[in-house]
Amino acid sequence: MADEIRAEMVANVWKIVKAVGDEVEDGDTLVILESMKMEIPVITESDGVIAKIAVNEGDVVQEGDLIAVIE
């Protein structure tokens, strides 16, 4: 079953840390968002392999937007 990682707030995608095909563990950082000059890490909530990264560095995400899919 796939685990969808979604944005929790409106922010800019500052840095993408992991890539499609990377193995991740619960608590790993996938992406770093920037909002109001603060860096907010987006972390995994499960173990698996990144199947999709739905954002690019510099994108603006809205609350609820898909960031990544882990299978």
Secondary structure as UniProt FT lines:
FT   STRAND          3..6
FT   STRAND          11..16
FT   TURN            20..21
FT   STRAND          23..24
FT   TURN            26..27
FT   STRAND          29..35
FT   TURN            36..37
FT   STRAND          38..43
FT   STRAND          48..53
FT   TURN            57..58
FT   STRAND          60..61
FT   TURN            63..64
FT   STRAND          66..70
//
